[in-house]
Amino acid sequence: MSIYMRGMKKNVLIYSATFLILLPLISRSDVITGKVQEVLEGDTLTVKLEGSENTEKIRIYGIDAPDEGQKFFEESKKFLTENINNKEVKVEILTEDNQGFKVAKIYMDNEQPIGNMIIKEGYAWWDEENAKEETELKKLCASAIREKKGLWADPTPLAPWDYRKSKGLPEIKYAVHTTTKEKEPKEEKKEEPKVLKAKGNEVYKGTFSSSGQPYIDISKIQFDTKGIDPNQLLMNHMPTVAKDASGNPIGLAVPNISQIPYATMLGFQDGDIITSVNGIPIRDFSQIMPLYEQLKGVKELSVQVLRNGQPTTLNFRLP
């Protein structure tokens, strides 16, 4: 088997473990094309994404525009409408906020996110609470303040989060995580392959991980990606945050996961909730891409899921 093919299969498994099976295999990009249907406010809009009949409510990542009832609400909404309404855009979905909006970077013809332009022209605040690490937005906001652009013509504009608090309106919260790489574990002594005889005549050879648990050998699966649309897969099986009775996130779930190619072959079932991968807790969709990058070099993958309320582990051996 070629190095290229082994790499492809490894990519497939890593993403299947994080419920985006086959997506990186077909397309390295997580940016989806769509058309803006309506601008709701200066930082929210609806977009009909390619390959989907439904529209998605999108919140532009890293910015917070004036809310309805605030000064500059109309100006902010008009600015976004004139620049983006009824136009084709590229949408990079990062996470989902507490109000059910997809949080995304929106791109037009150039490579600069539309959020940067909104901040630069003074029609929104840098959302420090939800996008602390976006130093570029911070710089653009500081520049707009100095130049008294847009809403900064008012010497004392009221930040939208303070306005919402004063009116008893719900806060807007989301998180885009960065997964840090853990220390390399000490190399464990390899054991001789074991043989387990199952019911009937089927014999499994060498199907044990270094922890002694049975695993699925990915090299035995013949993947065929012809005719698979990654954008459609993502839209049909977008992961959602599963919560416990107290409202705390416990993992990610995917609707109709059994309909994703190779999912059942890899051991996933409808209703599964992923709780961790190789010991890394999974609590938010935004962890997927950093986790994928972190796990690209691993040889064994251990996926913990909740199935009918009971913990279950799926182990995989990568080529």
FENHU-V468066 format. One record per residue. N is the residue number from 1. RES is the residue in three letters. SS is DSSP state (H for helix, E for strand, C for the rest). PHI is phi in whole degrees, -180 to 180 (NA if undefined). Layout:
n->N res->RES ss->SS phi->PHI
n->N res->RES ss->SS phi->PHI
This chain:
n->1 res->MET ss->C phi->NA
n->2 res->SER ss->C phi->-71
n->3 res->ILE ss->H phi->-60
n->4 res->TYR ss->H phi->-60
n->5 res->MET ss->H phi->-67
n->6 res->ARG ss->H phi->-63
n->7 res->GLY ss->H phi->-64
n->8 res->MET ss->H phi->-61
n->9 res->LYS ss->H phi->-66
n->10 res->LYS ss->H phi->-64
n->11 res->ASN ss->H phi->-59
n->12 res->VAL ss->H phi->-59
n->13 res->LEU ss->H phi->-66
n->14 res->ILE ss->H phi->-57
n->15 res->TYR ss->H phi->-75
n->16 res->SER ss->H phi->-63
n->17 res->ALA ss->H phi->-66
n->18 res->THR ss->C phi->-110
n->19 res->PHE ss->C phi->67
n->20 res->LEU ss->C phi->-126
n->21 res->ILE ss->C phi->-57
n->22 res->LEU ss->C phi->74
n->23 res->LEU ss->H phi->-61
n->24 res->PRO ss->H phi->-72
n->25 res->LEU ss->H phi->-65
n->26 res->ILE ss->H phi->-91
n->27 res->SER ss->C phi->-146
n->28 res->ARG ss->C phi->-72
n->29 res->SER ss->C phi->-85
n->30 res->ASP ss->C phi->-106
n->31 res->VAL ss->E phi->-100
n->32 res->ILE ss->E phi->-111
n->33 res->THR ss->E phi->-80
n->34 res->GLY ss->E phi->-160
n->35 res->LYS ss->E phi->-126
n->36 res->VAL ss->E phi->-69
n->37 res->GLN ss->E phi->-97
n->38 res->GLU ss->E phi->-160
n->39 res->VAL ss->E phi->-94
n->40 res->LEU ss->E phi->-89
n->41 res->GLU ss->E phi->-145
n->42 res->GLY ss->C phi->-70
n->43 res->ASP ss->C phi->-136
n->44 res->THR ss->E phi->-133
n->45 res->LEU ss->E phi->-159
n->46 res->THR ss->E phi->-112
n->47 res->VAL ss->E phi->-133
n->48 res->LYS ss->E phi->-92
n->49 res->LEU ss->E phi->-83
n->50 res->GLU ss->C phi->-58
n->51 res->GLY ss->C phi->86
n->52 res->SER ss->C phi->-128
n->53 res->GLU ss->C phi->-86
n->54 res->ASN ss->C phi->-97
n->55 res->THR ss->E phi->-101
n->56 res->GLU ss->E phi->-109
n->57 res->LYS ss->E phi->-82
n->58 res->ILE ss->E phi->-119
n->59 res->ARG ss->E phi->-106
n->60 res->ILE ss->E phi->-71
n->61 res->TYR ss->C phi->-64
n->62 res->GLY ss->C phi->85
n->63 res->ILE ss->E phi->-128
n->64 res->ASP ss->E phi->-141
n->65 res->ALA ss->C phi->-91
n->66 res->PRO ss->C phi->-56
n->67 res->ASP ss->C phi->-81
n->68 res->GLU ss->C phi->-59
n->69 res->GLY ss->C phi->103
n->70 res->GLN ss->C phi->-93
n->71 res->LYS ss->C phi->-62
n->72 res->PHE ss->C phi->73
n->73 res->PHE ss->H phi->-61
n->74 res->GLU ss->H phi->-65
n->75 res->GLU ss->H phi->-64
n->76 res->SER ss->H phi->-64
n->77 res->LYS ss->H phi->-64
n->78 res->LYS ss->H phi->-64
n->79 res->PHE ss->H phi->-60
n->80 res->LEU ss->H phi->-68
n->81 res->THR ss->H phi->-60
n->82 res->GLU ss->H phi->-64
n->83 res->ASN ss->H phi->-93
n->84 res->ILE ss->H phi->-136
n->85 res->ASN ss->C phi->-64
n->86 res->ASN ss->C phi->64
n->87 res->LYS ss->C phi->-109
n->88 res->GLU ss->E phi->-77
n->89 res->VAL ss->E phi->-137
n->90 res->LYS ss->E phi->-111
n->91 res->VAL ss->E phi->-116
n->92 res->GLU ss->E phi->-107
n->93 res->ILE ss->E phi->-75
n->94 res->LEU ss->E phi->-107
n->95 res->THR ss->E phi->-168
n->96 res->GLU ss->E phi->-132
n->97 res->ASP ss->C phi->-89
n->98 res->ASN ss->C phi->-73
n->99 res->GLN ss->C phi->-106
n->100 res->GLY ss->C phi->88
n->101 res->PHE ss->C phi->-83
n->102 res->LYS ss->E phi->-73
n->103 res->VAL ss->E phi->-99
n->104 res->ALA ss->E phi->-150
n->105 res->LYS ss->E phi->-89
n->106 res->ILE ss->E phi->-113
n->107 res->TYR ss->E phi->-119
n->108 res->MET ss->C phi->-107
n->109 res->ASP ss->C phi->-70
n->110 res->ASN ss->C phi->-91
n->111 res->GLU ss->C phi->-88
n->112 res->GLN ss->C phi->-83
n->113 res->PRO ss->E phi->-61
n->114 res->ILE ss->H phi->-62
n->115 res->GLY ss->H phi->-60
n->116 res->ASN ss->H phi->-62
n->117 res->MET ss->H phi->-67
n->118 res->ILE ss->H phi->-63
n->119 res->ILE ss->H phi->-65
n->120 res->LYS ss->H phi->-59
n->121 res->GLU ss->C phi->-89
n->122 res->GLY ss->C phi->81
n->123 res->TYR ss->C phi->-110
n->124 res->ALA ss->C phi->-165
n->125 res->TRP ss->E phi->-91
n->126 res->TRP ss->E phi->-70
n->127 res->ASP ss->C phi->-83
n->128 res->GLU ss->C phi->-63
n->129 res->GLU ss->C phi->-64
n->130 res->ASN ss->C phi->-100
n->131 res->ALA ss->C phi->-139
n->132 res->LYS ss->C phi->-59
n->133 res->GLU ss->C phi->-86
n->134 res->GLU ss->C phi->-83
n->135 res->THR ss->H phi->-67
n->136 res->GLU ss->H phi->-65
n->137 res->LEU ss->H phi->-65
n->138 res->LYS ss->H phi->-61
n->139 res->LYS ss->H phi->-66
n->140 res->LEU ss->H phi->-64
n->141 res->CYS ss->H phi->-67
n->142 res->ALA ss->H phi->-62
n->143 res->SER ss->H phi->-66
n->144 res->ALA ss->H phi->-64
n->145 res->ILE ss->H phi->-65
n->146 res->ARG ss->H phi->-61
n->147 res->GLU ss->H phi->-88
n->148 res->LYS ss->C phi->55
n->149 res->LYS ss->C phi->-84
n->150 res->GLY ss->H phi->53
n->151 res->LEU ss->H phi->-66
n->152 res->TRP ss->H phi->-77
n->153 res->ALA ss->H phi->-65
n->154 res->ASP ss->C phi->-80
n->155 res->PRO ss->C phi->-66
n->156 res->THR ss->C phi->-134
n->157 res->PRO ss->C phi->-69
n->158 res->LEU ss->C phi->-90
n->159 res->ALA ss->C phi->-63
n->160 res->PRO ss->H phi->-59
n->161 res->TRP ss->H phi->-68
n->162 res->ASP ss->H phi->-72
n->163 res->TYR ss->H phi->-64
n->164 res->ARG ss->H phi->-62
n->165 res->LYS ss->H phi->-64
n->166 res->SER ss->H phi->-67
n->167 res->LYS ss->C phi->-99
n->168 res->GLY ss->C phi->71
n->169 res->LEU ss->C phi->-86
n->170 res->PRO ss->C phi->-67
n->171 res->GLU ss->C phi->-74
n->172 res->ILE ss->C phi->-107
n->173 res->LYS ss->C phi->-132
n->174 res->TYR ss->C phi->-160
n->175 res->ALA ss->C phi->-143
n->176 res->VAL ss->C phi->-116
n->177 res->HIS ss->C phi->-85
n->178 res->THR ss->C phi->-116
n->179 res->THR ss->C phi->-86
n->180 res->THR ss->C phi->-89
n->181 res->LYS ss->C phi->-79
n->182 res->GLU ss->C phi->-82
n->183 res->LYS ss->C phi->-64
n->184 res->GLU ss->C phi->-66
n->185 res->PRO ss->C phi->-70
n->186 res->LYS ss->C phi->-66
n->187 res->GLU ss->C phi->-68
n->188 res->GLU ss->C phi->-88
n->189 res->LYS ss->C phi->-69
n->190 res->LYS ss->C phi->-75
n->191 res->GLU ss->C phi->-94
n->192 res->GLU ss->C phi->-66
n->193 res->PRO ss->C phi->-54
n->194 res->LYS ss->C phi->-99
n->195 res->VAL ss->E phi->-122
n->196 res->LEU ss->E phi->-122
n->197 res->LYS ss->E phi->-95
n->198 res->ALA ss->C phi->-90
n->199 res->LYS ss->C phi->-61
n->200 res->GLY ss->C phi->83
n->201 res->ASN ss->C phi->-103
n->202 res->GLU ss->C phi->-75
n->203 res->VAL ss->E phi->-121
n->204 res->TYR ss->E phi->-105
n->205 res->LYS ss->E phi->-111
n->206 res->GLY ss->C phi->67
n->207 res->THR ss->C phi->-94
n->208 res->PHE ss->E phi->-132
n->209 res->SER ss->C phi->-78
n->210 res->SER ss->C phi->-64
n->211 res->SER ss->C phi->-85
n->212 res->GLY ss->C phi->90
n->213 res->GLN ss->C phi->-95
n->214 res->PRO ss->E phi->-61
n->215 res->TYR ss->C phi->-136
n->216 res->ILE ss->E phi->-96
n->217 res->ASP ss->E phi->-85
n->218 res->ILE ss->H phi->-68
n->219 res->SER ss->H phi->-65
n->220 res->LYS ss->H phi->-87
n->221 res->ILE ss->C phi->-97
n->222 res->GLN ss->C phi->-95
n->223 res->PHE ss->C phi->-88
n->224 res->ASP ss->C phi->-128
n->225 res->THR ss->C phi->-99
n->226 res->LYS ss->C phi->-64
n->227 res->GLY ss->C phi->80
n->228 res->ILE ss->C phi->-94
n->229 res->ASP ss->C phi->-99
n->230 res->PRO ss->H phi->-63
n->231 res->ASN ss->H phi->-63
n->232 res->GLN ss->H phi->-67
n->233 res->LEU ss->H phi->-59
n->234 res->LEU ss->H phi->-63
n->235 res->MET ss->H phi->-70
n->236 res->ASN ss->H phi->-76
n->237 res->HIS ss->C phi->-130
n->238 res->MET ss->C phi->-63
n->239 res->PRO ss->C phi->-62
n->240 res->THR ss->E phi->-122
n->241 res->VAL ss->E phi->-81
n->242 res->ALA ss->E phi->-91
n->243 res->LYS ss->E phi->-126
n->244 res->ASP ss->C phi->-85
n->245 res->ALA ss->C phi->-63
n->246 res->SER ss->C phi->-90
n->247 res->GLY ss->C phi->89
n->248 res->ASN ss->C phi->-87
n->249 res->PRO ss->E phi->-66
n->250 res->ILE ss->E phi->-120
n->251 res->GLY ss->E phi->160
n->252 res->LEU ss->E phi->-115
n->253 res->ALA ss->E phi->-125
n->254 res->VAL ss->C phi->-127
n->255 res->PRO ss->C phi->-69
n->256 res->ASN ss->C phi->52
n->257 res->ILE ss->H phi->-62
n->258 res->SER ss->H phi->-65
n->259 res->GLN ss->H phi->-84
n->260 res->ILE ss->C phi->-79
n->261 res->PRO ss->C phi->-53
n->262 res->TYR ss->C phi->75
n->263 res->ALA ss->C phi->-62
n->264 res->THR ss->C phi->-68
n->265 res->MET ss->C phi->-63
n->266 res->LEU ss->C phi->-87
n->267 res->GLY ss->C phi->103
n->268 res->PHE ss->C phi->-81
n->269 res->GLN ss->C phi->-132
n->270 res->ASP ss->C phi->-57
n->271 res->GLY ss->C phi->95
n->272 res->ASP ss->C phi->-62
n->273 res->ILE ss->E phi->-120
n->274 res->ILE ss->E phi->-78
n->275 res->THR ss->E phi->-110
n->276 res->SER ss->E phi->-163
n->277 res->VAL ss->E phi->-130
n->278 res->ASN ss->C phi->51
n->279 res->GLY ss->C phi->84
n->280 res->ILE ss->E phi->-91
n->281 res->PRO ss->E phi->-62
n->282 res->ILE ss->C phi->-111
n->283 res->ARG ss->C phi->-127
n->284 res->ASP ss->C phi->-154
n->285 res->PHE ss->C phi->-59
n->286 res->SER ss->C phi->-68
n->287 res->GLN ss->H phi->-76
n->288 res->ILE ss->H phi->-60
n->289 res->MET ss->H phi->-64
n->290 res->PRO ss->H phi->-61
n->291 res->LEU ss->H phi->-66
n->292 res->TYR ss->H phi->-58
n->293 res->GLU ss->H phi->-65
n->294 res->GLN ss->H phi->-68
n->295 res->LEU ss->H phi->-95
n->296 res->LYS ss->C phi->-59
n->297 res->GLY ss->C phi->-97
n->298 res->VAL ss->C phi->-77
n->299 res->LYS ss->C phi->-104
n->300 res->GLU ss->E phi->-129
n->301 res->LEU ss->E phi->-129
n->302 res->SER ss->E phi->-119
n->303 res->VAL ss->E phi->-110
n->304 res->GLN ss->E phi->-96
n->305 res->VAL ss->E phi->-131
n->306 res->LEU ss->E phi->-98
n->307 res->ARG ss->E phi->-127
n->308 res->ASN ss->C phi->56
n->309 res->GLY ss->C phi->83
n->310 res->GLN ss->E phi->-111
n->311 res->PRO ss->E phi->-70
n->312 res->THR ss->E phi->-137
n->313 res->THR ss->E phi->-117
n->314 res->LEU ss->E phi->-110
n->315 res->ASN ss->E phi->-110
n->316 res->PHE ss->E phi->-133
n->317 res->ARG ss->E phi->-107
n->318 res->LEU ss->C phi->-93
n->319 res->PRO ss->C phi->-65
